[in-house]
Amino acid sequence: MRIPNILIIGDDSQAGTYILRIHLKQDTTLRFGRFRKGKLISLPAGDYVYVGSALSKKGAASLSRRLVRHATRTGNKPPHAIREKMINRFVECGLGPRDLLPKRGKTLHWNVDFLLDLQSAEIINIFAIRSSERLESRIARQLESDPHTEIIEPGLGANDAPRNTHLLRLNADETGWVSFTEDIQTCRLG
């Protein structure tokens, strides 16, 4: 079975909720900006999931622009390998224009930006749900209770949703990832 790197479901909305699967190549200790007053957090090598949303129908907060922003690193650092494929897929399915790169480069803003800016971190899968419905907290709770995920630090990645954690460690292989996305589709669409 071939697992798509980019899975997009839902209506024709330009807004949506997404899950990034991020592979960290080496053990890392990282500050996530001002999260927990700049506390150093240990991240073992392996896979992580991040749930986020982009609920604007246009501009920088549209789904396609947010995802391309995540796949961009600061300064002269190379983008995530998946970025060009993302842009092509988004154009193909009407999720955005070809010109999706951040207009003024990227600055580190969200907790996940600090992880994604590392060259040892790579986005390997994207699961996007095209919908203007607010699904981020519901999916985050589902992620938190999934037996294949582990909370690294409560509240991480969820500045705007204080009772959730949006960046978690993932302990699942490719089959587990497919099962995981199918469970979310069933919960969301069922």
N, C-alpha and C positions, 0 to 999 in steps of 0.2 A: 504494500500500500504506500503510495506517494503522499507525503504530508505537505500541504501548501504552506509556504512561508507567510503568505498574506491571505487571510480568510476574511471576507467582507460579507455580512448578511444584513438584511433589513430593507427598508423602503428607500426612496430616492432622496432622503434628507442629506443635507450637507453637514449636519450636526451628528454627534453620536458619542458612544462610550467605547473604550478600547482596552485591550489587555496586551501588554508587551511581555514577551518572554525574552529575558536577557541572560546571556551566558557570560559569566565572569571567569576569565582564564586562570587567575591566580588569587590566592588569599590576599585580602586587602583590608586595611583599616582606614576608615573614611569619616570625615565630617560632612554631614549633609547640611551645609550652610549653618543657619542659626538653630536648627532643630536640636532640642534638648540642650540649648546654650552651647552649641558647638561640640557636643560630646563625640568622642571617637567611637565608632561602631565597627566591630569586627565582622567581616563578610568572608566566609570561606569560599573558595573557588566552587563553581557550580552554577546552577540555573536559578533565576529569580523571576517573579511575575510582578508586574505593576499594573494597576487598574487606574484609568483616568477618564476624563470626559472633555469634550470640546462641544459646547452646546450652542455656539453661534452659527448662523447659516452662512456667514461670509466673514472675510477678514482673517486676522491672525488666530482667532479662536474657533475657526471652522475645523472640522475633523481632519481633513487632508493636511492643512497647514500645521496643525498641532503635531500630527504624526511625523511629518517631514522635519519639523523643528526638533523633535526628539532624536531623529536619526542624523542630526547635524551636531558637530562638536564646535567648541569655541576656537577663535583664532584661526591658525593655519593647520589645525589638526585635521586629519582625513575624516570624512563622514563615515557613518556605519555602512558596511558593505551592502546592506539591504536598501539604502536610500534611493538609488536610481530605479530599482525594481518597483519600489513603492510609488514613485512619481508616475512611472509608466502604467502601473495597475490602476491608480486613481484616475488618470486621464481616460483610460480604457473604459472604466465603469461609470464615468460621469461624476466622480467625487471631487474633482478639482481641475483647474487649468494646469498647463505644463509648468508655469512659473510659480512654483510653490516654496522656493527657498526663502528663508527669513530675509527681509529687506535690508536690515542693518546688522547682519550677523547674529550670533546667539550670545546671550548673557545667561548666567546661571541664576535661575529663579526658583523653580520647584525643587523639592527634595530629590526627586529622581534625576534631575539634571546633573547633580554632582556625580552620580554613578555613571550615567550615560556619557559623560565627558571623558571618562577614563578610556584609554586606548585598549586596555585589557578587558573592557566590557563591550559586548556586541549584541545588538538586537537580532534575534534569530527567528522569531515568529511574531506576527501581529494578528490579532483577532479583533475586528472592528464591527460594531453594531450600529448601523445607520438608523438613528431615531432621535427625535427631539425630546423624548421621554428621559427623565433623570433616572438612570440605572446604576450609576457608579457605586452608591452606598450598598445597594442590594447585592450587586456582584461582589463587592469587597467583603461583605458578610459571608457570602457563599465561599469565597476564596479562603477566608479565615477559618472556616469550619471544615474545609476539605482536608482529608487525611494526608494528602500529598504536599501540603504547604505547611510552613512553619513561620511564626511571627518572629522576626529578628529583633524588633524594637516596637513596642506598642505605639500606635499613632504615626509611624513612619510613612511618609508619602501622602498623608491625609490631613494637611493643614486646614482644609475647608470642611472636613468631616471628622470632628474630634473623637467620635466613638468608634472609628474604623482604623484599620491599618491597610494601606494600599500598596505597600512594597513588601513582599514576602519571599522567603526562600521556597523553591520548588524542588521536590524530591520525586520526580517522575521522568520516565523515559519518553520517547516519541509516542508510543502507544498511550501512555498516561496523559500526554498533552492532548491528543485527539479525543480521548474519553472526557477529559476535563472541559474542552470546548463544546463537545456534544452535550454534556450536562448543563452547561450555561445556556446553550440554545434551547434545550428542552424547558428549562426553568423560565427563560425569557419569552419563548414563543408558545410554549405549551399551555 
